[in-house]
Amino acid sequence: MLSDTRAADALVHAKAARFGNRRLRQVMQARALPTELIDAALRTARESELTRALEVWQRRFGTFPADAREHARQMRFLLARGFDADVAQRVLRHRPNAPDDPQPDATAPAD
């Protein structure tokens, strides 16, 4: 039988390509894994959440929303997959850099 640590790591590895950290946490909590192990397993996944969200969004939609209705639809999709709201917003704005990231946004107009 797998240890709880290996079970948490295996679950993150198996599902991280399709789901955000919130959803991964819910799945692990449903399996009654200890909170400390869940937090440890999600530390590495947290670093790649934006990249994973972009990949999931690209596979599903591939084009930016043309209107508010489509924007809401794409946002709901990412949120339902367990991605944080700020990550989903950055995906839909095509601004992968965090606001506090010193690197300039590639899509921002030059001053």
Backbone as a ProteinNet text record, in pm:
[ID]
protein_1_A
[PRIMARY]
MLSDTRAADALVHAKAARFGNRRLRQVMQARALPTELIDAALRTARESELTRALEVWQRRFGTFPADAREHARQMRFLLARGFDADVAQRVLRHRPNAPDDPQPDATAPAD
[TERTIARY]
84.7	0	89.3	49.5	127.1	119.4	225.7	221	140	95	17.1	96.7	225.2	310	316.4	339.8	346.3	211.3	104.3	-29.9	-58.1	-20.8	-41.9	41	166.9	252.6	201.8	158.3	107.2	-20.8	-105	-228.8	-200.8	-110.6	-73.5	-13.3	74.8	138.5	36.2	-61.6	-159.9	-261.8	-297.9	-407.2	-366.4	-242.5	-200.3	-212.4	-199.3	-207.8	-348.5	-448.5	-587.2	-654.4	-599.1	-668.5	-577.7	-641.8	-572.2	-552.7	-481.3	-447.6	-569.7	-671.2	-791	-857.7	-868	-930.1	-843.9	-713.1	-623.4	-637.1	-646.5	-663.6	-793.8	-901.5	-1030.4	-1023.3	-957.4	-945.3	-866.7	-758.9	-678.2	-751.2	-825.8	-903.8	-1012.7	-1071	-1173.6	-1115.5	-988	-921.1	-863.3	-897.1	-860.1	-708.7	-636.3	-493	-467	-363.6	-331.9	-301.1	-342.2	-325	-179.1	-87.8	54.1	103.4	57.4	98.8	38.4	-83.9	-149.4	-71.7	-40.2	34.7	170.3	238.5	370.1	359.4	259.3	241.9	205.5	134.4	90.8	195.4	299.9	402.9	464.1	499.2	558.8	454.9	333	227.9	194.5	209	177.7	265.9	389.8	483.9	444.9	376.1	342.4	194.4	119.7	-24.6	-60.1	8.2	-21.6	6.6	117.6	152.3	49.1	9.1	-92.3	-225.7	-263.2	-388.9	-385.5	-273.4	-259.9	-274.3	-215.3	-222.9	-365.3	-432.5	-571.1	-660.4	-642.8	-721.7	-695.7	-569.3	-532.8	-597	-594.8	-654.8	-805.5	-870.3	-1016.1	-1064.8	-1000.7	-1050.5	-954.3	-834.3	-734.6	-746.7	-862.1	-878	-933.8	-894.7	-939.8	-1086.9	-1155.3	-1298.2	-1323.8	-1426.7	-1461.1	-1557.5	-1629.7	-1727	-1735.7	-1816	-1827.1	-1885.1	-1978.1	-2039.8	-1937.1	-1856.9	-1753.3	-1645.1	-1612.8	-1515.4	-1564.9	-1691.2	-1748.8	-1748.5	-1777.1	-1778.3	-1639.7	-1537.6	-1402	-1353.8	-1392.6	-1356.1	-1419.1	-1546.4	-1614.4	-1546.3	-1504.8	-1436.8	-1309	-1226.5	-1100.6	-1125.2	-1224.1	-1255.5	-1308	-1389.5	-1441.7	-1331.2	-1225.9	-1111.7	-1022.7	-1054.1	-980.5	-867.8	-860.7	-757.2	-803	-709.6	-741.1	-792.7	-874.6	-934.8	-829.2	-724.3	-621.9	-545.8	-525.5	-459.3	-549.4	-677.6	-771.7	-779.1	-780.4	-784.8	-660	-544.5	-419.9	-416.7	-472.4	-478.8	-565.3	-681.1	-773.5	-727.4	-643.3	-585.4	-456	-414	-287.7	-172.8	-176	-69.9	-12.4	73.9	126.3	214.3	273.8	360	275.1	315.7	244.6	261.8	164.7	176.2	303.3	351.8	471.6	598.2	583.1	696.9	769.1	900.4	971.7	982.4	956	964.2	843.8	864.8	752.2	662.2	536.2	437.4	459.8	471.7	500.6	385.4	263.7	149.7	119.2	187	161.1	225.5	156.6	215.4	336.3	434.6	554.8	524.1	585.5	564.2	652.4
-118.1	0	124.5	222.5	345.1	426	493.2	584.4	706.9	784	904.2	1004.3	1014.8	1108.4	1069.5	943.4	896.6	909.2	886	898.3	1043.1	1137.8	1280	1322.5	1282.6	1317.3	1255.2	1131.5	1063.8	1130	1171.6	1237.3	1371	1449.6	1577.6	1552.8	1456	1426.1	1383.3	1304.9	1252	1356.6	1448.6	1540.9	1685.7	1720.6	1860.4	1917.6	1836.8	1887.4	1933.1	1890.3	1925	2015.6	2025.5	2096.4	2195.8	2296	2393.9	2344.6	2423.9	2383.7	2366.8	2449.6	2436.1	2300.9	2259.7	2131	2015.6	2028.4	1923.8	1910	2023.9	2021.7	1950.6	1979.2	1916.3	1765.4	1721.9	1577.9	1510.2	1573.2	1513.5	1515.9	1622.7	1628	1521.8	1496.2	1392	1254	1238.2	1110.3	1107.3	1208.7	1217	1216.8	1282.3	1295.7	1407.4	1396.3	1500	1634.7	1741.9	1876.9	1908.4	1865.9	1892.9	1830.7	1709.1	1642.1	1709.2	1755.4	1825.8	1952.8	2029.3	2154.3	2127.5	2025.7	1992.9	1949.6	1872.1	1824.8	1939.4	2037.8	2149.2	2259.2	2257.5	2361.5	2365.4	2251.3	2248.2	2279.2	2236.2	2262.6	2411.3	2480.7	2624	2703.3	2661.7	2731.8	2722.7	2617.5	2597	2621.4	2678	2690.6	2779.5	2889	2976	2905.5	2837.6	2763.5	2655.7	2584	2479.9	2539	2653.1	2718.2	2761.6	2816.5	2855.1	2735	2622.7	2502.1	2447.7	2444.2	2396.3	2487.4	2618.1	2715.1	2699.7	2685.3	2671.7	2547.9	2436	2313.2	2328.3	2399.4	2410.9	2520.5	2637.1	2752.2	2796.9	2833.4	2873.6	3016	3078.3	3217.3	3298.4	3423.4	3510.2	3545.1	3571	3601.5	3729.7	3723	3837	3932.1	3882.4	3967.4	3926.8	3999.5	3975.1	3837.6	3793.2	3662.5	3549.3	3557.1	3456.1	3465.9	3585.5	3604.2	3535.7	3555.6	3492.9	3340.8	3291.7	3146.6	3086.9	3150.8	3100.9	3112	3219.4	3237.4	3126.9	3100.9	2993.8	2859.5	2833.3	2708.2	2694	2798.2	2791.3	2780.5	2853.5	2846.2	2707.5	2648.9	2514.6	2410.2	2436.2	2345	2361.8	2460	2476.1	2576.2	2658.5	2760.9	2882.8	2951.7	3072.7	3180	3269.9	3375.1	3466	3500.3	3587.9	3520.2	3389.9	3314.8	3312.3	3286.3	3283.4	3419.4	3525.8	3659.6	3688.8	3648.4	3671.9	3591.7	3471.6	3391.5	3462.7	3510.7	3573.2	3711.1	3773.6	3901.8	3881.1	3754.2	3716.1	3794.5	3800.4	3866.8	3767.5	3679.4	3577.2	3629.2	3747.2	3800	3854.9	3826.8	3878.3	4029.4	4101.7	4246.9	4292.2	4212.1	4249.9	4195.8	4131.4	4078.4	4194.3	4209.1	4322.6	4316.6	4200.6	4190.2	4258.8	4334.5	4401	4301.3	4336.6	4253.9	4266.6	4155.1	4156.3	4214.3	4211.1	4260.5	4406.3	4466.3	4605.3	4696.9	4804.7	4897.7	4969.9	4996.3	5065.9	5212.5	5269.5	5412.6	5500.6
0	0	0	-77.2	-87.4	40.3	71	184.2	143.7	241.6	213.2	130.4	157.8	83.3	-63.5	-89.2	-228	-295.5	-223.3	-280.6	-320	-234.4	-264.6	-385.6	-389.1	-501.8	-632	-625.5	-744.7	-795.6	-704.9	-744.3	-812.7	-756.2	-817.3	-955	-965	-1092.2	-1197.7	-1158	-1252	-1296.7	-1209.8	-1240.6	-1263.8	-1237.6	-1246.4	-1387.1	-1488.5	-1625.2	-1662.4	-1584.6	-1617.5	-1516.5	-1395.9	-1289.6	-1217.7	-1157.5	-1076.6	-934.4	-856.3	-720.2	-630.3	-648.8	-564.5	-586.4	-710.8	-741.5	-690.7	-707.5	-657.5	-505.9	-437.3	-291.9	-254	-324.5	-295.8	-313.2	-419.1	-444.4	-332.1	-290.2	-183.2	-49.6	-23.2	100.8	100.1	-15.7	-25.9	3.5	-20.3	9.2	150.1	228.2	370.1	392.8	303.8	324.3	424.8	505.1	603.8	537	601.4	547.9	518.5	605.3	584.1	453.9	424.4	301.6	178.9	192.4	81.6	49.7	153.9	134.3	69.9	115.9	60.7	-85.6	-117.2	-254.7	-349.1	-298.8	-382.9	-397.7	-316.8	-328.2	-468.1	-520	-653.6	-760.9	-741	-839.9	-845.2	-733.8	-727.9	-823.3	-837.7	-924.2	-1071.3	-1108.4	-1249.3	-1279.5	-1185.2	-1205.5	-1325.1	-1343.2	-1455.7	-1588.6	-1595.8	-1717.2	-1745.4	-1641.9	-1659.5	-1703.5	-1645.4	-1682.7	-1828.6	-1872.8	-2013.1	-2106.2	-2067.8	-2150.5	-2156	-2041.6	-2037.3	-2120.4	-2104.8	-2180.4	-2330.8	-2368.3	-2509.8	-2570.8	-2499.8	-2551.6	-2570.1	-2478.6	-2482	-2575.6	-2573.6	-2648.1	-2757.8	-2721.6	-2819.2	-2870.3	-2854.3	-2897.6	-2782.2	-2778.2	-2670.4	-2687.9	-2578.6	-2587.4	-2666.3	-2750.7	-2834.8	-2765.2	-2667.3	-2598.4	-2451.7	-2377	-2232.6	-2201.9	-2284.1	-2260.5	-2274.6	-2379.4	-2400.8	-2293.1	-2251.3	-2143.9	-2016.8	-1983.3	-1864.1	-1877.8	-1995.4	-2019.5	-1999.5	-2054.8	-2040.1	-1895.7	-1829.2	-1688	-1603.6	-1625.9	-1550.5	-1572.8	-1693.9	-1725.1	-1642.2	-1641.8	-1567	-1416.5	-1366.7	-1223.9	-1187.1	-1273.5	-1246.5	-1247	-1320.6	-1321.7	-1199.3	-1115	-990.7	-994.5	-1097.9	-1103.4	-1024.7	-961.1	-886.1	-980.5	-927.9	-1009.3	-1070.9	-995.4	-1051.9	-1165.2	-1154.5	-1261.5	-1384.9	-1366	-1478.6	-1546.9	-1467.8	-1526.6	-1607.5	-1556.6	-1629.8	-1759.6	-1757.9	-1880.3	-1983.5	-1941.2	-2035.7	-2081.1	-2004.4	-2045.6	-2122.4	-2126.9	-2190.4	-2129.1	-1997.2	-1921.3	-1822.2	-1867.3	-1777.5	-1665.8	-1679.6	-1573.2	-1460	-1340.3	-1223.6	-1215.4	-1153.3	-1142.2	-1070.3	-976.9	-904.2	-969.4	-1083.5	-1156.8	-1224.8	-1206.7	-1264.8	-1416.1	-1477.2	-1621	-1684.4	-1792.2	-1857.1	-1926.7	-1939.4	-2007.4	-2157.5	-2225.5	-2368.3	-2449.8	-2398.8	-2473.3	-2444.8	-2349.8	-2314.8	-2418.4	-2455.2	-2552.3	-2491.5	-2574.7	-2527.8	-2505.8	-2404.1	-2374.5	-2458
[MASK]
+++++++++++++++++++++++++++++++++++++++++++++++++++++++++++++++++++++++++++++++++++++++++++++++++++++++++++++++

